[in-house]
Amino acid sequence: MAHVIIADECLMCGACESECPENAISEGDGYFVIDAELCQDCGSCVDVCPNEAIRPA
């Protein structure tokens, strides 16, 4: 299952975006979003999130 939820706890630090090998994370309107079709569920974004804001759907 793709990690498709970046919760309200997101600090907008950008660590997840630069870590994603599939470029599935992008900055949305005031928050980051994960493209579920591109996400390969590698977990890299989860590992670097300083606020545990990325969760499985």
N, CA, C and O of each residue as an XYZ file, in Angstrom:
228
protein
N       0.850     -1.177      0.000
C       0.000      0.000      0.000
C       0.892      1.236      0.000
O       1.830      1.330      0.792
N       0.609      2.151     -0.859
C       1.409      3.374     -0.968
C       1.201      4.267      0.244
O       0.113      4.330      0.817
N       2.258      4.947      0.614
C       2.159      5.951      1.666
C       1.582      7.203      1.020
O       2.310      7.993      0.420
N       0.297      7.374      1.143
C      -0.362      8.434      0.403
C      -0.924      9.536      1.274
O      -1.614     10.423      0.771
N      -0.654      9.506      2.540
C      -1.185     10.540      3.411
C      -0.044     11.285      4.088
O       0.767     10.694      4.802
N       0.004     12.585      3.853
C       0.887     13.450      4.621
C      -0.047     14.265      5.495
O      -0.797     15.108      5.003
N       0.002     14.010      6.796
C      -0.957     14.561      7.740
C      -0.670     16.030      8.075
O       0.337     16.603      7.659
N      -1.584     16.604      8.833
C      -1.492     18.008      9.239
C      -0.229     18.316     10.034
O       0.163     19.478     10.148
N       0.404     17.303     10.578
C       1.621     17.514     11.356
C       2.819     17.904     10.485
O       3.888     18.217     11.009
N       2.648     17.886      9.176
C       3.714     18.226      8.235
C       4.264     19.619      8.541
O       3.509     20.580      8.685
N       5.578     19.708      8.636
C       6.253     20.977      8.925
C       6.658     21.727      7.663
O       7.210     22.824      7.748
N       6.392     21.149      6.489
C       6.781     21.741      5.207
C       8.298     21.914      5.108
O       8.779     22.892      4.536
N       9.041     20.967      5.664
C      10.498     21.067      5.653
C      11.100     20.632      4.321
O      12.211     21.041      3.983
N      10.376     19.803      3.557
C      10.841     19.358      2.254
C      11.743     18.142      2.271
O      12.201     17.705      1.215
N      12.009     17.584      3.438
C      12.892     16.414      3.529
C      12.347     15.240      2.729
O      13.115     14.528      2.082
N      11.061     15.030      2.761
C      10.454     13.903      2.057
C      10.540     14.073      0.541
O      10.796     13.111     -0.183
N      10.328     15.284      0.071
C      10.329     15.538     -1.367
C      11.688     15.209     -1.986
O      11.758     14.563     -3.031
N      12.750     15.649     -1.347
C      14.085     15.410     -1.896
C      14.530     13.957     -1.731
O      15.428     13.506     -2.442
N      13.927     13.230     -0.818
C      14.305     11.836     -0.550
C      13.617     10.846     -1.485
O      14.126      9.743     -1.685
N      12.485     11.209     -2.056
C      11.691     10.277     -2.866
C      12.388      9.932     -4.182
O      12.613     10.816     -5.008
N      12.733      8.654     -4.389
C      13.414      8.256     -5.616
C      12.501      8.248     -6.841
O      12.987      8.212     -7.972
N      11.206      8.280     -6.632
C      10.236      8.241     -7.727
C       9.667      9.620     -8.052
O       8.838      9.753     -8.952
N      10.106     10.643     -7.326
C       9.561     12.001     -7.489
C       8.045     12.016     -7.343
O       7.344     12.715     -8.076
N       7.553     11.239     -6.392
C       6.115     11.132     -6.167
C       5.588     12.192     -5.206
O       4.376     12.335     -5.042
N       6.492     12.934     -4.571
C       6.079     13.936     -3.590
C       6.311     15.319     -4.176
O       7.372     15.617     -4.725
N       5.286     16.155     -4.042
C       5.406     17.526     -4.532
C       4.700     18.471     -3.570
O       3.858     18.070     -2.767
N       5.074     19.732     -3.682
C       4.462     20.735     -2.833
C       3.114     21.118     -3.409
O       3.000     21.515     -4.569
N       2.098     20.989     -2.574
C       0.758     21.378     -2.978
C       0.468     22.777     -2.487
O       1.389     23.564     -2.270
N      -0.777     23.091     -2.313
C      -1.199     24.406     -1.842
C      -1.111     24.455     -0.320
O      -2.104     24.248      0.377
N       0.085     24.730      0.187
C       0.291     24.828      1.634
C       0.650     23.528      2.308
O       0.752     23.485      3.534
N       0.845     22.465      1.550
C       1.212     21.176      2.119
C       1.821     20.308      1.022
O       1.685     20.614     -0.163
N       2.487     19.235      1.412
C       3.044     18.294      0.449
C       2.034     17.199      0.161
O       1.232     16.840      1.024
N       2.075     16.668     -1.056
C       1.180     15.589     -1.463
C       1.995     14.464     -2.088
O       3.068     14.697     -2.644
N       1.482     13.256     -1.995
C       2.124     12.085     -2.579
C       1.233     11.558     -3.701
O       0.046     11.302     -3.496
N       1.808     11.403     -4.872
C       1.093     10.827     -6.008
C       1.102      9.311     -5.827
O       2.138      8.665     -5.983
N      -0.046      8.758     -5.501
C      -0.152      7.330     -5.205
C       0.221      6.452     -6.394
O       0.660      5.317     -6.208
N       0.055      6.954     -7.595
C       0.397      6.160     -8.777
C       1.912      6.074     -8.986
O       2.399      5.106     -9.570
N       2.647      7.061     -8.520
C       4.106      7.041     -8.644
C       4.794      6.389     -7.447
O       5.882      5.829     -7.584
N       4.173      6.458     -6.291
C       4.768      5.936     -5.054
C       4.975      4.421     -5.153
O       4.058      3.676     -5.496
N       6.195      3.988     -4.847
C       6.531      2.561     -4.857
C       6.603      1.972     -3.451
O       7.041      0.835     -3.272
N       6.176      2.741     -2.461
C       6.107      2.293     -1.066
C       7.471      1.869     -0.529
O       7.579      0.875      0.189
N       8.508      2.624     -0.878
C       9.851      2.282     -0.403
C      10.063      2.700      1.046
O      10.918      2.142      1.734
N       9.285      3.685      1.518
C       9.388      4.122      2.898
C      10.464      5.163      3.150
O      10.644      5.587      4.292
N      11.182      5.587      2.124
C      12.238      6.585      2.311
C      11.704      7.869      2.917
O      12.348      8.471      3.776
N      10.539      8.285      2.477
C       9.964      9.528      2.993
C       9.604      9.399      4.474
O       9.768     10.343      5.246
N       9.116      8.232      4.855
C       8.741      7.993      6.246
C       9.968      8.083      7.142
O       9.913      8.648      8.234
N      11.078      7.520      6.666
C      12.312      7.492      7.449
C      12.885      8.882      7.708
O      13.505      9.100      8.748
N      12.692      9.827      6.789
C      13.292     11.154      6.952
C      12.347     12.194      7.534
O      12.787     13.293      7.871
N      11.082     11.884      7.658
C      10.121     12.864      8.182
C      10.387     13.116      9.668
O      10.287     12.196     10.479
N      10.724     14.358     10.027
C      11.051     14.644     11.424
C       9.834     14.704     12.332
O       9.981     14.769     13.553
N       8.650     14.684     11.768
C       7.445     14.831     12.574
C       6.463     13.678     12.416
O       5.316     13.772     12.854
N       6.909     12.589     11.791
C       6.075     11.396     11.585
C       4.728     11.741     10.963
O       3.689     11.224     11.376
N       4.757     12.624      9.960
C       3.520     13.082      9.338
C       3.088     12.206      8.167
O       1.968     12.348      7.677
N       3.949     11.308      7.711
C       3.615     10.455      6.557
C       3.144      9.102      7.063
O       3.838      8.412      7.809
N       1.931      8.744      6.627
C       1.309      7.524      7.135
C       0.716      6.707      5.987
O       0.350      7.261      4.950
N       0.622      5.391      6.172
C      -0.064      4.564      5.174
C      -1.530      4.968      5.079
O      -2.138      5.412      6.053
N      -2.067      4.806      3.907
C      -3.477      5.125      3.698
C      -4.357      4.127      4.407
O      -5.582      4.232      4.346
